[in-house]
Every structure is written in structure tokens, then in C-alpha cells.
Amino acid sequence: MTSNKRKYRTIYFVTAALMVAMVGGYALASTTFTTLTPGQTSNVTNTPNPTGFAAGTIVSQQLVVLTPAMAGVGTAGNSTAGSIGLAGTPYLLPKCAGAPCTVRDYKPANQATILAGDYAEQIVINISQPLSTGNSVPFDFSMLISITIETATPTTTTVGAQGFLATNVASVGTGQTIPVYLFVDLGTTTTVVINSISVVFNVCSSANACP
């Protein structure tokens, strides 16, 4: 597949439809948007806020190559073995004392191994951290990424990942915004094309666990 074809490929970033009713103790939030030309290397051109998900806003997505520093960061929360759906103990973001808040980098919780040199899909979310008198908002997320590995015989596969975070509260009198980088190891050093990305955010019913 030529670079020009990749350049004009449209990437659809689609989440599951919004569920109004509470399911398993938490609500599903969703959004849909499209980014164009070239989706492989450029940021999303619009900044949607997932419907019903006030804890954060998706601001960009990008195909990246994992560096040693990226491969060495911690997971985005801990998954609970044997749980139904998205469940686990959220990682509490550090308190922000004022803008600009420190960027936080995480790999999803269910990717035990992440290797420098692999391609990865990176999604940036601006997390809203309430002021100190507010309440921390715990949430989890699930990503499903369809990719085509560009070998002599191209292979299409799907990579899934989950993570668990909590906003914490700012240590100053006003709310703050923390940029959080979530990246998913695509498991290959061979050039890839992103076909689609699905992300679902769930606002948790407990301060310590999802759901």
C-alpha cells in the first residue's frame, strides 16, 4: 500500500452508542468523530467531549513509535481478575497545584508487556480535576483498534486494551486540567495502517473500584 493511499485514508474513531440506563453500577459514555488526511501522523482536527462523560475530553489521536521512556511508565489502573466487564482499582492521578499540570503517560492495564520500537496508538485526554472541595471522579476505558500490518501479504488484526483512572482533586482553589496520554502497543515494528478505533469511557459508581 503506497504512502499516498495511507495519506488519504479516513480514520473513523467510533464508540459504542450511549446507554441512558445504568448498567452494572455505571453508565456508558460515548462519542463519534472522524479525522482526515493523514490519520496516521496527524492529530484529530476536532475536540469532542464524549456524551455523558464530564471527567475528560478527547483532544487527539496519533500513531507513534514507542520510546524506552514510554515503555517504562506504569499501567492505567489494575484489572480485577474474574470480574465482569470493565472492573478494577483506578489509579489516582496526582493532585495538580496549578496550571500547567504535569502530563501523565500511561499504558492500559491489560498490556503487561510493552516494547520500545513497537508501533502504538496514542490517545490524549484532557482530564478535568475538580477543585479541592469537589469529588474525585473514577472512570475506566476500553479501546479496540483495528490495524493492517503492511507486509508483502498485509494482515488485518484487532488490538484491545483497558485502563482505570480517577481524577483526584486539585490542591488549589480552582479546577485544573491534566493532559493524560494513553497508548496501546500494537505489537509490531512493521508499518501499520489504523483502520478504526473504538473507545468507551465508563464513569464508575465507587471511589475505589469500577464498576
TAGIVEN-V619648 format. One record per residue. N is the residue number from 1. PHI is phi in degrees with one decimal (* if undefined). PSI is psi in whole degrees, -180 to 180 (NA if undefined). D_LAST is the distance of its C-alpha to the last C-alpha in Angstrom with 1 decimal. Layout:
n->(N;N)
phi->(PHI;PHI)
psi->(PSI;PSI)
d_last->(D_LAST;D_LAST)
This chain:
n->(1;2;3;4;5;6;7;8;9;10;11;12;13;14;15;16;17;18;19;20;21;22;23;24;25;26;27;28;29;30;31;32;33;34;35;36;37;38;39;40;41;42;43;44;45;46;47;48;49;50;51;52;53;54;55;56;57;58;59;60;61;62;63;64;65;66;67;68;69;70;71;72;73;74;75;76;77;78;79;80;81;82;83;84;85;86;87;88;89;90;91;92;93;94;95;96;97;98;99;100;101;102;103;104;105;106;107;108;109;110;111;112;113;114;115;116;117;118;119;120;121;122;123;124;125;126;127;128;129;130;131;132;133;134;135;136;137;138;139;140;141;142;143;144;145;146;147;148;149;150;151;152;153;154;155;156;157;158;159;160;161;162;163;164;165;166;167;168;169;170;171;172;173;174;175;176;177;178;179;180;181;182;183;184;185;186;187;188;189;190;191;192;193;194;195;196;197;198;199;200;201;202;203;204;205;206;207;208;209;210;211)
phi->(*;-77.8;-65.0;-64.8;-65.0;-65.1;-60.1;-100.1;-71.4;-90.1;-105.0;-103.0;-110.1;-126.8;-109.5;-64.3;-63.5;-62.0;-101.7;-72.9;-75.3;-72.8;-125.6;59.3;93.6;-147.0;-101.5;-92.0;-113.0;-149.6;-158.2;-137.2;-155.5;-127.2;-122.5;-122.0;39.1;-98.8;-62.8;-70.7;-130.3;-109.4;-75.1;-62.1;-87.7;-122.8;-126.4;-75.7;-108.5;-53.9;-56.9;81.9;-113.9;-82.1;-73.0;-166.2;-130.4;-73.3;-114.6;-165.3;-140.4;-159.3;-81.8;-133.4;-107.0;-68.4;-93.4;-56.1;-64.6;-66.2;-69.9;-97.9;-80.0;-79.2;-83.2;-90.6;93.1;-117.4;-76.1;-95.3;-61.3;80.4;-79.2;-94.0;67.7;-87.4;-150.4;156.0;-106.8;-63.6;-83.1;-81.0;-62.0;-62.9;-66.8;-97.6;-93.5;151.3;-69.5;-81.7;-73.0;-66.3;-65.6;-110.5;-115.7;-139.9;-105.2;-60.7;-66.2;-90.8;-106.8;-66.3;-121.0;-136.3;-116.1;-60.5;99.2;-73.0;-73.3;-145.9;-100.2;-112.3;-121.0;-104.8;-124.4;-87.6;-89.8;-88.2;-100.7;-62.4;-67.6;-60.3;-89.8;-89.7;-116.5;-65.2;-110.3;-83.7;-152.7;-127.4;-145.4;-132.3;-115.3;-135.5;-120.8;-93.9;-130.1;-117.1;-86.8;-88.9;-93.8;-57.7;-117.3;-54.7;-119.5;-103.5;-144.8;-124.5;-116.0;-115.3;-158.5;-137.6;-155.0;-140.6;-135.6;-137.8;-68.9;62.5;-127.0;-67.5;-94.2;-122.2;-77.3;-125.8;-66.4;-129.7;-119.0;-109.9;-73.7;-119.2;-101.2;-106.2;-131.2;-116.3;-68.6;-85.5;76.3;-152.9;-101.5;-85.5;-52.4;-125.7;-116.1;-85.6;-89.3;-161.1;-133.0;-117.0;-132.9;-123.8;-106.0;-124.5;-82.5;-81.9;-90.1;-124.3;-73.8;-119.2;-157.0;-120.4;-79.3)
psi->(130;162;-32;-38;-41;-37;-38;12;134;131;128;127;104;134;168;153;147;130;119;-41;154;135;119;27;-1;159;147;134;150;164;162;133;166;140;144;153;104;125;-20;-30;-5;158;160;140;-14;166;78;151;119;132;125;0;87;-9;-20;167;131;127;-22;162;148;142;128;167;128;131;165;-38;-42;-38;-16;-1;168;175;161;69;172;127;145;117;135;2;161;131;-145;116;154;-170;115;147;125;118;146;152;138;130;-1;155;145;136;150;132;136;133;130;151;152;154;-30;10;92;-31;132;131;132;138;-21;151;150;154;128;129;128;130;131;110;132;116;116;163;168;-23;0;-167;137;141;112;143;157;169;154;130;143;117;122;126;156;122;122;71;-176;-34;93;139;131;131;173;135;130;154;153;156;165;121;164;142;-28;-172;149;152;14;176;-2;155;154;165;124;121;126;126;116;125;144;121;122;-2;22;150;0;144;137;158;131;120;-43;155;127;129;132;130;140;123;125;156;-10;150;-14;-9;156;129;NA)
d_last->(42.4;44.1;42.8;43.9;41.8;38.7;39.7;39.6;36.5;34.0;30.4;27.8;24.4;22.4;18.8;17.5;18.6;16.7;14.9;15.9;14.2;10.6;9.1;6.6;5.6;5.8;9.1;10.8;13.6;16.7;20.2;23.3;26.3;29.2;31.1;34.6;37.4;36.8;33.1;33.5;34.5;33.9;31.2;29.6;32.1;29.8;26.8;24.3;21.4;18.5;18.6;16.1;14.9;17.0;15.7;17.9;20.7;21.6;25.2;26.5;26.2;28.9;30.1;31.0;32.5;30.6;32.6;32.7;31.1;28.1;27.9;27.8;24.8;21.6;18.3;15.5;13.1;12.8;11.3;10.6;13.5;13.3;9.6;9.1;8.5;6.9;5.5;7.7;9.3;10.2;14.0;15.5;18.2;21.6;23.1;25.5;28.9;30.2;30.8;30.9;27.6;27.5;26.1;23.2;23.2;20.5;20.2;17.0;15.4;16.5;20.1;21.7;25.1;26.2;29.9;32.2;34.3;31.7;30.9;27.4;25.7;24.8;22.6;23.1;20.7;22.0;19.2;20.1;20.2;20.9;24.0;24.1;23.9;20.7;17.0;15.0;12.3;9.4;8.6;8.6;11.3;13.1;16.9;19.5;23.1;26.3;29.3;32.9;34.6;38.2;40.4;43.7;41.6;38.5;35.2;32.1;28.8;25.1;22.9;19.1;16.9;13.3;12.5;10.3;12.1;12.5;15.6;17.3;20.3;23.8;26.5;29.0;29.5;28.2;25.0;25.1;24.1;23.1;23.7;21.2;22.5;20.2;22.4;22.3;25.2;26.9;28.7;32.2;35.1;36.7;36.6;33.8;33.3;29.9;29.8;26.4;23.1;19.9;16.9;13.7;11.6;8.2;8.1;5.1;5.8;6.8;9.6;9.2;5.9;2.9;0.0)
